[in-house]
């Protein structure tokens, strides 16, 4: 699927086509990601939103080729990163790409740093593995990256251990490791959920600055529409392992075309106006090992039709660069 | 004294149920193991006053370490205040054992994480009946009848009563926690981030449920939150805390229309926008909350304040009322 948008002229850096990641469990095959396609352009930020269990994190793990095999398996589809399909390549080849071309910032800075190594060592490790530069310059490079993420007094803090830093500072170190090898794609999996609002604002601004400076493409995995509104150019809304709506951030906020997107937006309280009563989506998402034949959202959908229960809707264009998988879309 | 019927008396909306007056909580800091000596105090909560009203919600917002949780613990009598008093229906709860006992069953809590706040080895009916077993002298049949009513009130079914907590989803568990908090017909419920551990689509369900229950039972909520949009939706009053002090206290509409303290403005600017076209004034606070062990001189906020003046680092600002019910502590006013 090729989508058109404002950045059409820029190069596509990551192209995912019909990706399916399934897990074999004793309850049956869990179709955690079931046929998703999207393109990510240079310097663009894509937000992937959805509830827990909708396949956001498995998408992220598939892009990093970190799916535990078994029980998981990328059963079909391609992930073309910078002209190369990374699905069929060997683990050794992937290890070279992981961290250098595509990097990951995960949610919890308390557990993603090793408590027994100084932060300097941890930043240097990534540089040492991926860049062929002399030991002395590695230290300089690590310092440079730590300064880039605004760690105050970086020279004296490289010897600090993670427990000596606050949550915000730790998340900056994780960010520093992420960008240390100048990746082309950075995946941020809810990077700010454990941070305070003021620290979150600092961190998001920092990510934006870094992105501008190095033309980095970012995939934001989040369930927070506020982060999407602030950070993203394009949005993919996921439900039960599939992308149900995909479009520019303004398309999604101004003209949500899938009932799920609409419901999600209506269920979020707003700071800029008085909301009398929030819309609440009744029920739970279906279990991923036992998906209905029709639309997975049908049992919670306020505008469900007979057709929805019988057949899964095709992805249809709502407008240029805005698609939705819903029978309501003509 | 307390049975199902006697505690059914409902207060009028807006009536003051509970007042906290000049509450302080200092934690001593000691050095040395054998001959430990006192080296200072962490002023977790430093002279705060507020009121909780029947049928209304007071939201408490602020960054981590500002004293929100310590305040909640004092309200629940899990911490003794160093100074100050809590008046419940006009009586000081630390004075007599009788008041203390009735206070304890009148103030309940719902915590953030429904995965750790429910005992995994107890059945739902026992979890919800537990407060009644301890506080009320009623028969097993009466208890079970009430458990069923509570389950219905929070949107669950009677067949859920025989299940264990692990059989429920996050949203349903939070409903169980709410049912348990309601068991004793409390007058006040302390809600410590009740929705932040839940999924987006479930949050709205729980927030609406809490509002409906408040309407029905005229209970007062004290909501600890960090998300300002949640506060705007849920609360009647908002207290903004910074380093153990309330810097701004106001009715919710007034606070959002006319945020006055520089810290409140900064918090609002840091909050995420509701729409990509929302224009926000960029006030990004530098640095982090200073240590409460060694707070800055004068106004605690002055090292991070974008509007700091010379006197802010010397004088401590007094509490001022700028419009009805809207008070703040800042030299700008």
Interface residues (C-beta under 8 A of the other chain):
Chain A: X51 X52 X166 X168 X196 X197 X198 X199 X200 X201 X202 X205 X223 X224 X225 X226 X227 X228 X229 X230 X249 X250 X253 X263 X264 X267 X268 X269 X270 X271 X272 X273 X274 X275 X277 X278 X279 X280 X281 X282 X284
Chain B: X63 X64 X169 X199 X200 X201 X203 X204 X205 X207 X208 X211 X226 X227 X228 X229 X230 X232 X233 X234 X253 X256 X266 X267 X268 X269 X270 X271 X272 X273 X274 X275 X276 X277 X278 X284 X285 X286 X288
